[in-house]
Structures are given as C-alpha cells and as structure tokens.
Amino acid sequence: MNSKYQKLTFEKVKTYSIKKRYSKVNFKDFARPVSSDDSLKKFVEALPEILIGKEFKEFIALYRRALSGKKYIIWMLGAHTIKCGLNPIIIQLMKKGYLSHLALNGAGAIHDVEIARWGTTSEDVAAGLQDGSFGMVKETAHFINEAVSRNAGNDLGYAEILARELINQKSANLKLSLLANAYRLDIPVSLHPAIGTEIIHQHPNLNGPAFGEKSLLDFQLFTHSVSQLRKGGMVLNIGSAVILPEVFLKALTVARNLKYPVNGFYTAVFDMIRHYRPTVNVVQRPTQVSGKGFYFLGQHEIMIPLLAAAIQ
C-alpha cells in the first residue's frame, strides 16, 4: 500500500569534507587532568579553552593585567556574599591592594555590622514573619540608625559613619568587618540602600532626612570612583540582582555626562543564576562600544574563593 504523503529523498544531498568545515571544538582545547600535587595556577591553566573555561582564564588574565597596570578595580557586593562567610577572602584582597572601591547594598551594612558587633547574622525570615518579629531586633537598628542620626549635617557618608562607629566602639570582630577594614586601609567604601528594603527602616528611630543625606553622599562617592575607570579597569558585580547594577548604570552616565573618559574597561558578574539587570546594566550596555563583559554562574561560597585564589 502506498502512502498518500510525499517525502523528500536524500540521494542528491551535497556533502563536503570535515577538513573544510569550521569546528568550534578542537582536542587541543580540551581540559588537562591535574593531580593533588599541582598548584592552583596549574589547575586554572588546565581548564578547557572552551566556553566559560576559556572566558574565566581570559578574565583572570585581564584582572592581573589591571593590577600590574594599577587600574581602578570596583567590587560591588550583594549581602548574600557576607552571609556566605566570604568576608575574610575579600579582606585579604583589600589588604593586598587588589581592589580600589568596595560598594555594598543596604543589607550588606546590616550583615557586616552584626558580624562585627555580635558575630552572628541572618535570621529565619519565614519563622519571624508569622508573628511579626522579623527584623525587629533592637540592637542592629539602634547601632545603625542612631549613628546615622548623630552625624546628620556633616560630610561623612553612610559607610564611613558605620566604619568609624564600629572602630570607635571596639567591636568584637573588627577583623571580619568589610566596612572597618576598608576604612582602615583607605579604600573607598559605599553603601547603597533602598528605603523599605532593610529591617532598620521598620524601626521608629530611623531618621529619614539623615538617612537620605548619607545615602546620597555615598552615591556621590561611588560616582567619583566610577569616573576613575579607564581602559583596562575592572568592575565586578557579585550577587546583586537589582540595586547595584542600577546604581552602577546611573553613576556611569553621570561620569560620562561630566566628560570623564570612562571607556575600555571590563565587567564581570558572579552570581548563582542569570539575572536581567546584571546582564544588561553590567555586562552589555557599559561595554557595548569598548571593553568586554563576562558572566560567571556558580555558588558564591565556591566561586569567590576560586576567583580570589586565581588572581593571586
């Protein structure tokens, strides 16, 4: 019985030799096995020259070149990086001069202060939400809000106020504080909060005018650092899905509006999943004319120690 449907036969299909075909993968680009005796340098070198393996090696080389050329390097951190226990890694990099500016979102201030003061942070949100106790611990809001309020009207920014306060009060875990260590090392550090997103905003002692004043000063500080980016400089966004990519884009346009030659730099996002704003506001738009953007996916508690070790 014959089918009522027509079919295409392949007898006259044209073929050609694999020797003439462009192939994206060559065995020469494969990963190389490493042993337990090999150094981390050999481990990185042994990564495949394919996809993210190739890009990671390229980014590490660009970072090292930025260091040797004394280029400006900005790190923007989401608060999750602090909760992952990465402060010692980042502080080591700051002490070695491996970054020029540290920017945190508002939640980063909370976690950094709690670790510095009491050695613990990150409450159980789901449990506290049921009875309205989420975010209601008094000590954190008292320390941050009162420090900001006392400094209303002076020239100190949000991060600088908290760093000085942590140091002046001889906080128990100062060696683990990003804010305090950046301040002591004369590394510009800025905080970029958003009203209503942090637990300190739901306390009655929040001084709105002072909080806004200090937040604006930190944005101006950050914008100055962005204006220092030149060819070969670096911007890393680690774990901030919305706030810091938006802040960076606005700071960049101000710097360019004021005719600073902020071009030819490299950007990278390190996060656990791909997000829209880091993709367009950090990787794509800022480098569309010159420079290059990278996006690396993986758990912060693994990727950031790997990054830190690789660039050293």
TORKOL-4160 file (C-alpha; in steps of 0.2 Angstrom, whole numbers, padded with zeros to 4 digits, m for minus):
312
<pt num="1" X="0000" Y="0000" Z="0000"/>
<pt num="2" X="0007" Y="0017" Z="m0005"/>
<pt num="3" X="0007" Y="0032" Z="0007"/>
<pt num="4" X="m0004" Y="0047" Z="0001"/>
<pt num="5" X="0010" Y="0059" Z="0008"/>
<pt num="6" X="0025" Y="0065" Z="m0002"/>
<pt num="7" X="0043" Y="0063" Z="0005"/>
<pt num="8" X="0059" Y="0071" Z="0001"/>
<pt num="9" X="0073" Y="0059" Z="m0003"/>
<pt num="10" X="0091" Y="0062" Z="0001"/>
<pt num="11" X="0101" Y="0055" Z="m0014"/>
<pt num="12" X="0106" Y="0071" Z="m0021"/>
<pt num="13" X="0111" Y="0080" Z="m0005"/>
<pt num="14" X="0128" Y="0088" Z="m0006"/>
<pt num="15" X="0141" Y="0084" Z="0007"/>
<pt num="16" X="0159" Y="0091" Z="0010"/>
<pt num="17" X="0175" Y="0086" Z="0019"/>
<pt num="18" X="0176" Y="0089" Z="0038"/>
<pt num="19" X="0193" Y="0096" Z="0034"/>
<pt num="20" X="0185" Y="0110" Z="0026"/>
<pt num="21" X="0172" Y="0113" Z="0040"/>
<pt num="22" X="0175" Y="0126" Z="0053"/>
<pt num="23" X="0173" Y="0117" Z="0070"/>
<pt num="24" X="0171" Y="0126" Z="0087"/>
<pt num="25" X="0179" Y="0112" Z="0097"/>
<pt num="26" X="0197" Y="0105" Z="0094"/>
<pt num="27" X="0205" Y="0092" Z="0105"/>
<pt num="28" X="0219" Y="0104" Z="0108"/>
<pt num="29" X="0207" Y="0115" Z="0118"/>
<pt num="30" X="0202" Y="0101" Z="0130"/>
<pt num="31" X="0205" Y="0101" Z="0149"/>
<pt num="32" X="0220" Y="0093" Z="0156"/>
<pt num="33" X="0220" Y="0082" Z="0171"/>
<pt num="34" X="0228" Y="0088" Z="0187"/>
<pt num="35" X="0235" Y="0079" Z="0202"/>
<pt num="36" X="0233" Y="0083" Z="0220"/>
<pt num="37" X="0251" Y="0089" Z="0220"/>
<pt num="38" X="0248" Y="0103" Z="0206"/>
<pt num="39" X="0246" Y="0121" Z="0211"/>
<pt num="40" X="0230" Y="0131" Z="0208"/>
<pt num="41" X="0239" Y="0140" Z="0194"/>
<pt num="42" X="0241" Y="0124" Z="0185"/>
<pt num="43" X="0223" Y="0120" Z="0189"/>
<pt num="44" X="0217" Y="0136" Z="0181"/>
<pt num="45" X="0228" Y="0133" Z="0166"/>
<pt num="46" X="0221" Y="0116" Z="0164"/>
<pt num="47" X="0204" Y="0122" Z="0162"/>
<pt num="48" X="0197" Y="0119" Z="0144"/>
<pt num="49" X="0199" Y="0133" Z="0131"/>
<pt num="50" X="0181" Y="0131" Z="0128"/>
<pt num="51" X="0165" Y="0142" Z="0133"/>
<pt num="52" X="0166" Y="0148" Z="0152"/>
<pt num="53" X="0183" Y="0139" Z="0155"/>
<pt num="54" X="0191" Y="0150" Z="0141"/>
<pt num="55" X="0182" Y="0165" Z="0147"/>
<pt num="56" X="0187" Y="0163" Z="0165"/>
<pt num="57" X="0205" Y="0161" Z="0161"/>
<pt num="58" X="0204" Y="0177" Z="0150"/>
<pt num="59" X="0196" Y="0186" Z="0164"/>
<pt num="60" X="0209" Y="0181" Z="0176"/>
<pt num="61" X="0222" Y="0187" Z="0164"/>
<pt num="62" X="0214" Y="0204" Z="0162"/>
<pt num="63" X="0212" Y="0206" Z="0181"/>
<pt num="64" X="0231" Y="0203" Z="0183"/>
<pt num="65" X="0234" Y="0215" Z="0169"/>
<pt num="66" X="0224" Y="0228" Z="0178"/>
<pt num="67" X="0233" Y="0225" Z="0194"/>
<pt num="68" X="0250" Y="0227" Z="0186"/>
<pt num="69" X="0244" Y="0242" Z="0177"/>
<pt num="70" X="0237" Y="0250" Z="0193"/>
<pt num="71" X="0220" Y="0251" Z="0185"/>
<pt num="72" X="0204" Y="0256" Z="0195"/>
<pt num="73" X="0195" Y="0240" Z="0201"/>
<pt num="74" X="0177" Y="0241" Z="0209"/>
<pt num="75" X="0169" Y="0227" Z="0218"/>
<pt num="76" X="0150" Y="0228" Z="0220"/>
<pt num="77" X="0143" Y="0215" Z="0233"/>
<pt num="78" X="0126" Y="0209" Z="0237"/>
<pt num="79" X="0123" Y="0205" Z="0255"/>
<pt num="80" X="0122" Y="0186" Z="0252"/>
<pt num="81" X="0141" Y="0186" Z="0250"/>
<pt num="82" X="0143" Y="0191" Z="0268"/>
<pt num="83" X="0131" Y="0178" Z="0274"/>
<pt num="84" X="0141" Y="0165" Z="0264"/>
<pt num="85" X="0156" Y="0169" Z="0275"/>
<pt num="86" X="0167" Y="0177" Z="0262"/>
<pt num="87" X="0172" Y="0192" Z="0272"/>
<pt num="88" X="0190" Y="0185" Z="0276"/>
<pt num="89" X="0193" Y="0182" Z="0257"/>
<pt num="90" X="0188" Y="0199" Z="0252"/>
<pt num="91" X="0198" Y="0207" Z="0266"/>
<pt num="92" X="0213" Y="0198" Z="0261"/>
<pt num="93" X="0211" Y="0205" Z="0244"/>
<pt num="94" X="0209" Y="0223" Z="0251"/>
<pt num="95" X="0225" Y="0221" Z="0261"/>
<pt num="96" X="0235" Y="0216" Z="0246"/>
<pt num="97" X="0228" Y="0231" Z="0236"/>
<pt num="98" X="0218" Y="0220" Z="0224"/>
<pt num="99" X="0203" Y="0232" Z="0223"/>
<pt num="100" X="0200" Y="0250" Z="0223"/>
<pt num="101" X="0182" Y="0253" Z="0229"/>
<pt num="102" X="0170" Y="0242" Z="0238"/>
<pt num="103" X="0151" Y="0245" Z="0236"/>
<pt num="104" X="0138" Y="0236" Z="0246"/>
<pt num="105" X="0119" Y="0237" Z="0246"/>
<pt num="106" X="0110" Y="0242" Z="0261"/>
<pt num="107" X="0108" Y="0224" Z="0268"/>
<pt num="108" X="0126" Y="0222" Z="0267"/>
<pt num="109" X="0128" Y="0235" Z="0280"/>
<pt num="110" X="0116" Y="0226" Z="0292"/>
<pt num="111" X="0125" Y="0209" Z="0290"/>
<pt num="112" X="0143" Y="0217" Z="0291"/>
<pt num="113" X="0138" Y="0227" Z="0307"/>
<pt num="114" X="0130" Y="0211" Z="0315"/>
<pt num="115" X="0145" Y="0201" Z="0312"/>
<pt num="116" X="0157" Y="0214" Z="0318"/>
<pt num="117" X="0147" Y="0218" Z="0334"/>
<pt num="118" X="0140" Y="0201" Z="0339"/>
<pt num="119" X="0147" Y="0188" Z="0327"/>
<pt num="120" X="0131" Y="0182" Z="0321"/>
<pt num="121" X="0118" Y="0187" Z="0307"/>
<pt num="122" X="0105" Y="0181" Z="0295"/>
<pt num="123" X="0088" Y="0177" Z="0304"/>
<pt num="124" X="0075" Y="0164" Z="0300"/>
<pt num="125" X="0064" Y="0176" Z="0290"/>
<pt num="126" X="0050" Y="0163" Z="0287"/>
<pt num="127" X="0048" Y="0160" Z="0306"/>
<pt num="128" X="0049" Y="0178" Z="0311"/>
<pt num="129" X="0036" Y="0183" Z="0298"/>
<pt num="130" X="0022" Y="0173" Z="0305"/>
<pt num="131" X="0022" Y="0183" Z="0322"/>
<pt num="132" X="0029" Y="0200" Z="0316"/>
<pt num="133" X="0045" Y="0198" Z="0324"/>
<pt num="134" X="0056" Y="0198" Z="0308"/>
<pt num="135" X="0068" Y="0212" Z="0308"/>
<pt num="136" X="0063" Y="0218" Z="0325"/>
<pt num="137" X="0079" Y="0215" Z="0335"/>
<pt num="138" X="0083" Y="0231" Z="0343"/>
<pt num="139" X="0102" Y="0231" Z="0344"/>
<pt num="140" X="0105" Y="0232" Z="0325"/>
<pt num="141" X="0093" Y="0246" Z="0322"/>
<pt num="142" X="0099" Y="0256" Z="0337"/>
<pt num="143" X="0118" Y="0255" Z="0331"/>
<pt num="144" X="0115" Y="0259" Z="0313"/>
<pt num="145" X="0100" Y="0272" Z="0314"/>
<pt num="146" X="0107" Y="0281" Z="0329"/>
<pt num="147" X="0125" Y="0283" Z="0321"/>
<pt num="148" X="0117" Y="0290" Z="0306"/>
<pt num="149" X="0106" Y="0302" Z="0315"/>
<pt num="150" X="0121" Y="0308" Z="0326"/>
<pt num="151" X="0130" Y="0313" Z="0310"/>
<pt num="152" X="0117" Y="0322" Z="0302"/>
<pt num="153" X="0123" Y="0338" Z="0293"/>
<pt num="154" X="0142" Y="0333" Z="0292"/>
<pt num="155" X="0152" Y="0327" Z="0277"/>
<pt num="156" X="0153" Y="0309" Z="0282"/>
<pt num="157" X="0144" Y="0296" Z="0271"/>
<pt num="158" X="0134" Y="0281" Z="0276"/>
<pt num="159" X="0148" Y="0268" Z="0275"/>
<pt num="160" X="0161" Y="0280" Z="0283"/>
<pt num="161" X="0150" Y="0283" Z="0298"/>
<pt num="162" X="0147" Y="0265" Z="0302"/>
<pt num="163" X="0165" Y="0260" Z="0299"/>
<pt num="164" X="0171" Y="0274" Z="0311"/>
<pt num="165" X="0157" Y="0269" Z="0324"/>
<pt num="166" X="0162" Y="0250" Z="0323"/>
<pt num="167" X="0180" Y="0255" Z="0326"/>
<pt num="168" X="0177" Y="0268" Z="0340"/>
<pt num="169" X="0166" Y="0256" Z="0349"/>
<pt num="170" X="0180" Y="0242" Z="0348"/>
<pt num="171" X="0168" Y="0230" Z="0341"/>
<pt num="172" X="0172" Y="0212" Z="0345"/>
<pt num="173" X="0175" Y="0206" Z="0327"/>
<pt num="174" X="0183" Y="0221" Z="0318"/>
<pt num="175" X="0195" Y="0209" Z="0309"/>
<pt num="176" X="0180" Y="0202" Z="0300"/>
<pt num="177" X="0171" Y="0219" Z="0295"/>
<pt num="178" X="0172" Y="0224" Z="0277"/>
<pt num="179" X="0167" Y="0242" Z="0282"/>
<pt num="180" X="0180" Y="0244" Z="0296"/>
<pt num="181" X="0194" Y="0236" Z="0286"/>
<pt num="182" X="0191" Y="0246" Z="0270"/>
<pt num="183" X="0191" Y="0262" Z="0281"/>
<pt num="184" X="0207" Y="0257" Z="0289"/>
<pt num="185" X="0215" Y="0253" Z="0273"/>
<pt num="186" X="0209" Y="0270" Z="0265"/>
<pt num="187" X="0199" Y="0260" Z="0252"/>
<pt num="188" X="0183" Y="0270" Z="0247"/>
<pt num="189" X="0168" Y="0260" Z="0253"/>
<pt num="190" X="0150" Y="0265" Z="0249"/>
<pt num="191" X="0133" Y="0259" Z="0254"/>
<pt num="192" X="0118" Y="0260" Z="0243"/>
<pt num="193" X="0101" Y="0257" Z="0252"/>
<pt num="194" X="0083" Y="0257" Z="0246"/>
<pt num="195" X="0070" Y="0263" Z="0258"/>
<pt num="196" X="0059" Y="0249" Z="0263"/>
<pt num="197" X="0070" Y="0235" Z="0259"/>
<pt num="198" X="0080" Y="0233" Z="0275"/>
<pt num="199" X="0075" Y="0229" Z="0293"/>
<pt num="200" X="0082" Y="0245" Z="0300"/>
<pt num="201" X="0068" Y="0255" Z="0290"/>
<pt num="202" X="0054" Y="0247" Z="0300"/>
<pt num="203" X="0061" Y="0254" Z="0317"/>
<pt num="204" X="0054" Y="0270" Z="0325"/>
<pt num="205" X="0072" Y="0278" Z="0327"/>
<pt num="206" X="0075" Y="0279" Z="0308"/>
<pt num="207" X="0079" Y="0297" Z="0304"/>
<pt num="208" X="0073" Y="0299" Z="0286"/>
<pt num="209" X="0082" Y="0315" Z="0281"/>
<pt num="210" X="0098" Y="0310" Z="0289"/>
<pt num="211" X="0097" Y="0293" Z="0281"/>
<pt num="212" X="0094" Y="0301" Z="0264"/>
<pt num="213" X="0108" Y="0313" Z="0266"/>
<pt num="214" X="0121" Y="0300" Z="0270"/>
<pt num="215" X="0115" Y="0288" Z="0256"/>
<pt num="216" X="0117" Y="0302" Z="0243"/>
<pt num="217" X="0134" Y="0306" Z="0249"/>
<pt num="218" X="0139" Y="0288" Z="0246"/>
<pt num="219" X="0131" Y="0288" Z="0229"/>
<pt num="220" X="0142" Y="0303" Z="0225"/>
<pt num="221" X="0157" Y="0294" Z="0232"/>
<pt num="222" X="0154" Y="0279" Z="0221"/>
<pt num="223" X="0151" Y="0290" Z="0206"/>
<pt num="224" X="0168" Y="0298" Z="0209"/>
<pt num="225" X="0176" Y="0280" Z="0209"/>
<pt num="226" X="0167" Y="0276" Z="0193"/>
<pt num="227" X="0174" Y="0292" Z="0185"/>
<pt num="228" X="0191" Y="0285" Z="0188"/>
<pt num="229" X="0188" Y="0269" Z="0177"/>
<pt num="230" X="0200" Y="0269" Z="0162"/>
<pt num="231" X="0205" Y="0257" Z="0148"/>
<pt num="232" X="0209" Y="0241" Z="0157"/>
<pt num="233" X="0199" Y="0245" Z="0173"/>
<pt num="234" X="0188" Y="0232" Z="0181"/>
<pt num="235" X="0170" Y="0232" Z="0188"/>
<pt num="236" X="0164" Y="0216" Z="0197"/>
<pt num="237" X="0146" Y="0213" Z="0202"/>
<pt num="238" X="0144" Y="0199" Z="0214"/>
<pt num="239" X="0127" Y="0194" Z="0220"/>
<pt num="240" X="0117" Y="0210" Z="0217"/>
<pt num="241" X="0102" Y="0206" Z="0206"/>
<pt num="242" X="0095" Y="0224" Z="0205"/>
<pt num="243" X="0101" Y="0238" Z="0217"/>
<pt num="244" X="0120" Y="0239" Z="0212"/>
<pt num="245" X="0118" Y="0236" Z="0194"/>
<pt num="246" X="0105" Y="0250" Z="0193"/>
<pt num="247" X="0117" Y="0261" Z="0204"/>
<pt num="248" X="0132" Y="0257" Z="0193"/>
<pt num="249" X="0122" Y="0262" Z="0177"/>
<pt num="250" X="0117" Y="0279" Z="0184"/>
<pt num="251" X="0135" Y="0283" Z="0191"/>
<pt num="252" X="0142" Y="0278" Z="0174"/>
<pt num="253" X="0131" Y="0290" Z="0165"/>
<pt num="254" X="0135" Y="0304" Z="0177"/>
<pt num="255" X="0153" Y="0301" Z="0174"/>
<pt num="256" X="0151" Y="0301" Z="0156"/>
<pt num="257" X="0140" Y="0316" Z="0156"/>
<pt num="258" X="0154" Y="0326" Z="0165"/>
<pt num="259" X="0166" Y="0321" Z="0151"/>
<pt num="260" X="0176" Y="0309" Z="0161"/>
<pt num="261" X="0184" Y="0296" Z="0148"/>
<pt num="262" X="0176" Y="0281" Z="0156"/>
<pt num="263" X="0178" Y="0268" Z="0142"/>
<pt num="264" X="0188" Y="0252" Z="0138"/>
<pt num="265" X="0185" Y="0244" Z="0155"/>
<pt num="266" X="0180" Y="0226" Z="0159"/>
<pt num="267" X="0165" Y="0220" Z="0169"/>
<pt num="268" X="0160" Y="0203" Z="0176"/>
<pt num="269" X="0145" Y="0197" Z="0185"/>
<pt num="270" X="0147" Y="0182" Z="0198"/>
<pt num="271" X="0130" Y="0175" Z="0203"/>
<pt num="272" X="0121" Y="0159" Z="0206"/>
<pt num="273" X="0108" Y="0162" Z="0192"/>
<pt num="274" X="0107" Y="0174" Z="0177"/>
<pt num="275" X="0098" Y="0190" Z="0180"/>
<pt num="276" X="0091" Y="0203" Z="0168"/>
<pt num="277" X="0099" Y="0219" Z="0176"/>
<pt num="278" X="0116" Y="0212" Z="0179"/>
<pt num="279" X="0116" Y="0206" Z="0161"/>
<pt num="280" X="0111" Y="0222" Z="0153"/>
<pt num="281" X="0117" Y="0235" Z="0166"/>
<pt num="282" X="0134" Y="0227" Z="0170"/>
<pt num="283" X="0139" Y="0215" Z="0156"/>
<pt num="284" X="0131" Y="0223" Z="0140"/>
<pt num="285" X="0127" Y="0241" Z="0140"/>
<pt num="286" X="0143" Y="0249" Z="0148"/>
<pt num="287" X="0154" Y="0239" Z="0137"/>
<pt num="288" X="0145" Y="0239" Z="0120"/>
<pt num="289" X="0157" Y="0252" Z="0112"/>
<pt num="290" X="0173" Y="0246" Z="0121"/>
<pt num="291" X="0179" Y="0234" Z="0134"/>
<pt num="292" X="0171" Y="0217" Z="0137"/>
<pt num="293" X="0158" Y="0210" Z="0149"/>
<pt num="294" X="0158" Y="0192" Z="0157"/>
<pt num="295" X="0145" Y="0182" Z="0166"/>
<pt num="296" X="0150" Y="0168" Z="0178"/>
<pt num="297" X="0137" Y="0156" Z="0186"/>
<pt num="298" X="0140" Y="0147" Z="0202"/>
<pt num="299" X="0138" Y="0147" Z="0221"/>
<pt num="300" X="0147" Y="0162" Z="0229"/>
<pt num="301" X="0155" Y="0151" Z="0243"/>
<pt num="302" X="0164" Y="0142" Z="0229"/>
<pt num="303" X="0167" Y="0154" Z="0215"/>
<pt num="304" X="0173" Y="0169" Z="0225"/>
<pt num="305" X="0187" Y="0159" Z="0234"/>
<pt num="306" X="0192" Y="0152" Z="0217"/>
<pt num="307" X="0192" Y="0169" Z="0210"/>
<pt num="308" X="0202" Y="0176" Z="0224"/>
<pt num="309" X="0215" Y="0162" Z="0223"/>
<pt num="310" X="0216" Y="0163" Z="0204"/>
<pt num="311" X="0220" Y="0182" Z="0203"/>
<pt num="312" X="0233" Y="0180" Z="0217"/>
